[in-house]
């Protein structure tokens, strides 16, 4: 199961305590994903297309809690790639009652009208988390992958995609109240509200009551940070080791040229000692050579002596 579905399943399994919160959740869900018709003040053909089979179970339980009865059906409808989608339908009279109770519909001069989100009284301070949860269940997704791999970054991405600009703008303002920065853009025919910052994603999950998902995400963040740190250390070690090898190979090459052309005995005694030390320890760093040397000297002095040896070899090669 993807992390996105795990979040949604946890939201539904946790549920909501008060009836008002349940209605606020349904309000967000209906605004974001429900389709229905209103003919002669009667709601017809109410349905939600979803890939969440467990959504039907929750809708049944919430309707039993609020209305004492439930008439909801779920049937497979179509597939996109390997993703199976389902059509959840609610019986007309029950759907109408819920839509009125969630203030998605209201009577204006005895005529059923669609209520603007701005006028919906359910979207208040006590119900904001439930409302956002409903919107996320309806049109939210996350590309975060929680895997035990060597990859250190796949992004922390949470988004809502919908044709209703006002809905996403409302969610954006709600998130801002909790100091969660989200950005709103347009992709072809839909608007997208997205969050890419790990802390902001974590805070959004907490707002929706998905505490287990928050813990999993925090663990993923720590794991990735550790992987990044280890990779940086390994890269630094590899780089330093490569530099050490390149320097030692250059020094060995110079020593071999001198030995072949004029012999190491022709070198001054201090350079002879350095040359023999390198020949005996071909891959060691300057720091390690200093520890192995019987004669006290600084790293700068040792490097200077090797540079002299290299210059002598270069002059011999020119001749």
N, C-alpha and C positions, 0 to 999 in steps of 0.2 A: 504494500500500500504506500502511495506517495505521501510525503510529509503534508501536502495540501489537504489530502483526504483525512489524514490523522487529525489535523486541526479541526476540521468540520465534524468528524465523528466525536471528538472530545467535547466540542461545544454542545452537540445534541445530547450526548450522554449526561453531561452535567445539568442541562436544562436550566430553568429559571424559577426563582422562588415565588414571586408574586404573580397574580393574574395580569397585572399591568405590564410586567416585564415580558410575560408570554405574548401578550398582544403587541408589544413594541417589537419583539422578535418577528412575529408574523407580518407586522407592518413593513419592516425592512425587507423581509423575504418577498412579499407581494410586490412592493415597489420595484424590486430589482429583477424579478424573474417570472411573475405571474402574467398570464394572458387571459382575457375574458371579454365577453360582450354584454352590453346592457341594451335590452330591447323592451320598450313599454314598461320601464321601471323594474325590470326583472333581469337578474344576472344569469347568463347562459355560458356554457362551454368554458368553464374555468379549468385551466390546467397549467402545470409547471413542467417544463422539460429539464431533466437533471440527469447526472451520471451517478447520483447518490441513492442507492437502493434503500439505505437506512433512513432516508428523509421521510418516507412514507410512514414508517413505524413511529417516528417522533410526532408527525402531524396527527396521526391517529390518537396518540396518548395525550397530546395537548388539547385536542378537541373533546376528548372524553373528560378531561379535567375541567375545561371551561363550559362545555355545553351538555355534558352527560351522555352524549351520543357522537358517533362518527360515521361518516359515509364517504370514505376516501379509497380510491383504487389506484393501483400502479401497474402499468403494463410496459413491456419493452417496446421501443418504437424504431430506432435506427442506430446504425453503427458508423462511427468515423474512425478509420483505421481499426484498432483493436478496442476502442472505447465504446461501450454499450450505453445508450441513453434510454431514459425511461420517461413515460408520460404519466404524471400524477394528476388525477382529476378529483375534484371535490363536487359533491352533489349540489345542484343549483341553489336551493334554499339555504343550505348550510354555508355555502360560499358567500352568499349575499349577506348573511348575518355576520360572518367574520369580517368581511370587507367594510361593513358599517361600524363594527366594534373597533376595528383598527383605524378608523377614520380615513381609510383609503377612498371610500365612497361616502357621500353625505347627501342629504336631501336639501335641495334648493328650490323653494316654491313648489314643493311636493314632486320634484323631479330629481332622480338620482344623477349626481354629478361626480366626476373624479376630483378629489381634493388635492390641492397643491401641497407639496411637502412642507412648504413654509407655514402652512396653516394647520398642520397636523399636531394636535395637542399631546399626542403620545410621545413625541420626540422632545423629551424634557430631561432635566438633570438626572433624575432617578433611573431613567430607562435608556440612556445613551449607549451603554455597553451592549444591551440586548438588541437595540436597533441596528447597530453596526454589525453585530453577529449575524442578524438576519440578512443584511446586505451581502456579507461575505459568503454565507451559505448559498445565496442566490447567484452571485456573479463574481466571486473572489477566487483567486488561485495563488499559488506560490511555487516558484521554481527552485526553492532551496532543496538540496539533496543532502540527506544525512547518511553518508556512506563511510565505511572504513577503508578509505583509499589513500593514496599518496598525494591526491590533489589537495592543494591548500586553499584554492578560491574557486567557488562556483557562483559566487554572488549571494547576497541576502535580499531576495526580491519578493515582495508581496504586492498584489495588484487587484483592482476591481475594474472590470470592463463592462460598460453599459452604454446604451444609446441615450439614456436619460442624463443630460448634463447637470440638471438641477439636483438630482439625487446624489451624484458624486461630489458636487460642490458642497452639499449639506454634510456629507461624510467628512470631507476635507476640513470643514469648519469645526466639526465635532472633534476630530483628531487634534486640531490646533489647540483646542481648549485643554487637552492633556499634554501639550507641548510635543506633539508628534508631528513632524514635518513630512507632508506628502505633496506630491506634484501631480498636476492634472494636465493631460495632453490629449491629442486626438490622433487615432490611427484609422485611416480610411473612414468608415461609416460609424465607428464607435468612439466613445471617450474612455480614457484610461486614467485611473487614479493609482499612482504607484509609490511604493516606499522601497528604498535601496539601502538604507542605513541599518546595520544590524541591531543597534540599540532601539531604534524607532520601530523595527519589526517586532522585537521582543516586547516593547511597551504596548503595541497594538494587540498582540496575542493576549497579554495580561488584561487589557481592557475587555476583550471578548470572553474572558474567563477560562482560557486554555492554558492552565498553569503547567500541566505536564509538557505541553509543547514548548512553553517558555524554558523549562529545565533542559529539554532536549536541545533547544537552540543554543542555550548558554554553554552547554557541554560541547556542542559543535564549534562554537566560537573559540573556546579554550583549546580544543584539539587542533584547530587550524592555526591558532597563534603558536602553539608548540611546534607544529610541523614547519611553519615559516621560520621560526627561530632555529630549529635544527638544520633546515636547508641553508639558511644564511651562514651558520657556523661551518657546515660542510663545504659550502662554496668558498668561504674564506680560507679554510684549511687546504682545500684543493688548489686554490690560487697561490697560496704561500708555498705549498709543496712543489708546485710546478716551477715557481720562480727559483726555489732552492736547487732543484734538479738542473734547470737550465744554466744557472750560475756554476754549479759543480762540473757539468759537462764541458763548459767553456774553459774552466780552469784545468781540468784533466787533459783536454785537447792541447792546451798550451804547454803543459808539463811534458806530454808525450813528444811534442815537436822539439822541445829543447833537449830532451833525453836522446832523441834520434839524431839531431843535428850536431850538438856540441857536448852532450852529456850533462847530467845534473851536477856533477862534481865541479863544473865550471861556474856554477852559481855561487853567490855569496852565501856564507853559512846560514844566515837567517832565512834566506829564500829556499835553501836546500831543505831546511827543517819543515818549512811550510809545505813545500812540494811533496815531501815524503808523507806528511800528515794527511794531505789530501789523497794521495795514492792509496793509503791504507784505509781511508774512510770516504769512499767515492760519493755517497749520497747524503752525507750529514750536512746540516746547516752550519753556518759560522758559529752560532752559539754553542753547538755541540762540539765543534772542533776545538773551541776555546777550553771546554771542559776536559777534552782529551789531551790537550797540549801540555807538555812538561815545562814549557817556558811561559811565564806570565805575560800577557799582552791584552790590549783592548780589542773589541770587535772592529773598530775603525782601523787600528793598526794592522790586524790580520787581513782585512779587505784591501788595504793599501798594498800589502806585500803581494797579494794575488794579482792586483792590477799591474804591478811591476813585472811579474812573471808573464802575464798576458802580453804586455808591450814588448818584452824580449822575444817572445814567440812570433809576434807579428813582424818584427824586424828581420828575424830569420826567414820567415816565409817570403818577405820581399826580396831577399838576396837569392 
